């Protein structure tokens, strides 16, 4: 459990084994994302209470570090709405500080968040993601995607909408709906329709006319073309003079090295620690949700501990270059994938593009309408609404469906933090319920074979005096009472029973509470002149119970197989202690 510097400095696999046929796709994705995230990053910086330029700083160094050590091939790390809002909330007591000192506090918060994430990777806490069900992840992503989509309406319509939840967006829309700006709406709708057609129908339309490779190039270039045409049209017809909101001014200059802790007091450190812990959790869950989701879709490997390390080191390094907390973003990752990204090289190239534009061509973006940017994000984020998972869950796993819906509704009604926590609690409650209600079956023999199956699912033979019960879960304090109730109910329903055989082939552990339950069950059955037997006990379980009263008080036998139990009990009447 230590950090090996060699792992951080060693070239990543994607770089040493880079498939050259993917270069053109990564180049295009890097170009598109590099341009599109500039205004997005400026807005997130303002949302965090920082000068706009800090959004660009946050989209450079952390991105490069994550590309080197992160787990995902397509996860686009950078400033996002949730971390921007949380940064503003955490630093609200320091809002009166000079901008430079406030920026240092934001970078220090990023350093603390990154350190927590990195320490989590050192202690290999990525296993925590095993307890975040697919339902929670999909519901959280879907809810966040809808909120992001709704949040872009203000850019497409000119209506001043805002908030952290759907009710807040609706409330502000009702208050400001009269501010609808028709020219902005026209630009946004045209761009959105073009991008939507490009996403869902253009390939099908072009299939009879062009080869597949050329169609792929066309569909990936089109968003950039829409952007370029929008800039040209805005500059030629002076969209800004018609009230259409444009970028207007992009600052220049690259981030420089800072010491984010030189002016931080111990009191401030302790005050920011809870916020850093919560941001670390949200950052990991959010980034893990996006990265694992796309890894599953693309058939790629994904490692939660590596994701923790990548996020941690990205934020730690970024803090020394004027960055606030960054995370894998829903919208920018969607744009990255939509643009054709195949490897982290696309993210590296996006930083190069940003730096070039930032230093040399920033003013060329000045006429770009925010309506086109909003339309771009909306068209890309639609794919993140995972209705397929909901349909599957409703059909095959109601508990996962419940977790999905709770997370989704929680995010929409109360914001990301509450939605995530509500989804996790629902998932945990479902896990506890499942554990406390194990599958138990009364089984019978299939014909004259040695196979025993659930009597409700197969045609089986049962003996009046023998009751064979299979427990399909380890026995512990959470389900001991449920198992006891089932067995007692089964015995009551079969009054001729003289022998109860518990099939323990699926039982991997029996804790103290379950041991007490078995001892009491033995005594209860003995008072009814019924013997309790075990069959198919696993070695580790037998090692646990053979030295206890579970075996010493047993009135029946321990059989290697259920077939052996049937044969023995069919020919021999067993009384007294067995073993």
Secondary structure as UniProt FT lines:
FT   HELIX           5..9
FT   HELIX           13..16
FT   HELIX           20..22
FT   HELIX           23..47
FT   TURN            48..49
FT   HELIX           53..58
FT   TURN            59..60
FT   HELIX           61..69
FT   STRAND          77..78
FT   HELIX           81..90
FT   HELIX           92..94
FT   TURN            95..96
FT   HELIX           99..122
FT   TURN            123..124
FT   HELIX           125..131
FT   HELIX           134..151
FT   HELIX           153..157
FT   HELIX           166..176
FT   HELIX           177..179
FT   HELIX           182..200
FT   HELIX           202..206
FT   TURN            207..209
FT   HELIX           212..237
FT   HELIX           239..242
FT   TURN            260..263
FT   HELIX           266..298
FT   HELIX           304..319
FT   TURN            320..322
FT   STRAND          327..328
FT   HELIX           330..338
FT   TURN            339..340
FT   HELIX           345..356
FT   HELIX           357..361
FT   HELIX           362..365
FT   TURN            366..367
FT   HELIX           370..381
FT   HELIX           382..384
FT   HELIX           387..396
FT   HELIX           398..414
FT   HELIX           416..436
FT   STRAND          440..445
FT   TURN            447..448
FT   STRAND          452..454
FT   TURN            455..457
FT   TURN            464..465
FT   STRAND          466..471
FT   TURN            477..479
FT   HELIX           480..493
FT   TURN            495..496
FT   STRAND          499..503
FT   TURN            505..506
FT   HELIX           512..527
FT   TURN            528..529
FT   STRAND          531..535
FT   HELIX           539..545
FT   TURN            546..547
FT   HELIX           549..552
FT   STRAND          558..559
FT   HELIX           562..571
//
